[in-house]
Amino acid sequence: TASTKVSITANQTLYARWTDATNPTLTVKTPSGTSSSSPTYTTSSSYTVSGTASDGQSGLKSVTVNGSSASISGSSWSRAVSLGANATTTITVIATDNTGNKTTVTRYVRYDSAAPTLTVSAPSGNINTTASSYTVSGTVSDASGIASVTINGSSVSVASNGTFSKAVSLASGSNTITVIAKDKAGRTSTVTRTITRNVIVTKPSNKQYTYSNYANGFGVSFGEGSSASSNYAIHGGTIYSYTKAIVPTSIIVYGNTAQNDGVPSSYTATVYGSNNFNPSTAKGNSINGTWTQLWSGTIKQNNSSSITNTINLSTTTAFSYIRIHCASYNFRANGYYFISFGNVTINGY
C-alpha cells in the first residue's frame, strides 16, 4: 500500500480515496486434478468442491463454483456439483473481493460410473493340465483408463489394445488363478479360474497285479478250449498300485490287436478305486478290499491295429489302487483267445 504526505491549512477539507489493487487469496483443496488429461477421479455423480479464500484489503465478497455461489464459513468454502458419467468436468472457482478484484482457479474431475470390463480368455474356464506352468491371458478396457492388472498379486503389463498375458507356475493339484483389473477411479473387476495340474502317473512294473484264472503279461484275461461247441467265459482285469494315493483324472487304454477270429472288437470295462486292497492275500479271481466304481463303458480293439481309448474320470478322491475290470464274454470257438489291455496310462495328481 502506497502513502503520500500532504499539507493541510486551516479551514481546508481533505478528500481521500483508497483503492484495493490486490486480488483475493484462493486455494482449491478438492479436486486436485490440474489438467484434463490428469483429472481427479471419483465414483460418485456428485462431487463437493472445497477450499479456502480470504482478502486482507477490502474483504471477501463471494466465491463461485462454475457460476454458482459457494457456502462460506470463515475462510472455508464449499459447493457440490453434478458430474456427467464417464466424462471430465471442468471446475472453475472464482473468488471476488469487495473492490471487484478476482482470483480464478481451474480444476478437473472425472466421474467413473462402471468397473473395468475384464475378460480372461485363457483359460476360458476351469481346466486340467499336465504342464508345470500356464500362460494366463485376456483383455481389459475402461472408459476412464486402466490403472493396473494383477494375476495372483503380481503386476501385468497391459498393451495399448488392452491385451495382457503372464505365465504362472503351477503346483501339483488345484491352483487358483485370480485376475484383478483396477481403473483410475479405483473400481475393480475380478475373474477367478481354477487350473488343476495333473502329474502323469504310469503303472509301476513291479506294482501290477493281474487277476484271472488265465493271465498273460499286461493281459486282462483269456480263455481256451478244444471244440467249437464249448462256451468260454473271458473276464478279469489288472490292478495298479501307487506308493502315494492319487486322484485319477483320466485313463488311456491302448487296445491291443485281438487274436484269431471270434474275439469281439469291443468289450465292457469298469474302473474302480480302492485304498484297502491287500495284494498279498489276493489270489486268482479273489479281489479283497472296498472298491468304488469310477467309470463303466466300452473299450475297443481290432484285428489290424491298436486303438487308443480315453476314459475321463470325475472323481476328486485319491486312491492307492486303480482297478480296470473286463466284463465276461462267452465264445463258441476253437483255439486260444484273449483280450488284452496293452499299455495303460493313468493321469492323476
HELIX and SHEET records of a PDB file:
HELIX    1   1 SER A  205  LYS A  207  5                                   3    
HELIX    2   2 PRO A  279  THR A  281  5                                   3    
SHEET    1   A 4 THR A  25  THR A  30  0                                        
SHEET    2   A 4 SER A  46  SER A  54 -1                                        
SHEET    3   A 4 SER A  76  SER A  82 -1                                        
SHEET    4   A 4 SER A  71  SER A  73 -1                                        
SHEET    1   B 5 THR A  40  THR A  42  0                                        
SHEET    2   B 5 LYS A 102  TYR A 111  1                                        
SHEET    3   B 5 ALA A  87  ASP A  97 -1                                        
SHEET    4   B 5 LEU A  60  VAL A  65 -1                                        
SHEET    5   B 5 SER A  68  SER A  69 -1                                        
SHEET    1   C 3 THR A 117  ALA A 122  0                                        
SHEET    2   C 3 SER A 133  SER A 141 -1                                        
SHEET    3   C 3 THR A 163  SER A 169 -1                                        
SHEET    1   D 5 ILE A 127  THR A 129  0                                        
SHEET    2   D 5 THR A 188  ARG A 197  1                                        
SHEET    3   D 5 GLY A 173  ASP A 183 -1                                        
SHEET    4   D 5 ILE A 146  ILE A 151 -1                                        
SHEET    5   D 5 SER A 154  SER A 155 -1                                        
SHEET    1   E 4 VAL A 199  THR A 202  0                                        
SHEET    2   E 4 VAL A 344  GLY A 348 -1                                        
SHEET    3   E 4 PRO A 248  GLY A 255 -1                                        
SHEET    4   E 4 ILE A 307  ASN A 312 -1                                        
SHEET    1   F 5 GLN A 208  TYR A 211  0                                        
SHEET    2   F 5 TYR A 232  ILE A 246 -1                                        
SHEET    3   F 5 PHE A 319  PHE A 331 -1                                        
SHEET    4   F 5 SER A 266  SER A 274 -1                                        
SHEET    5   F 5 TRP A 291  LYS A 300 -1                                        
SHEET    1   G 2 SER A 221  GLY A 225  0                                        
SHEET    2   G 2 GLY A 335  ILE A 339 -1                                        
END                                                                             
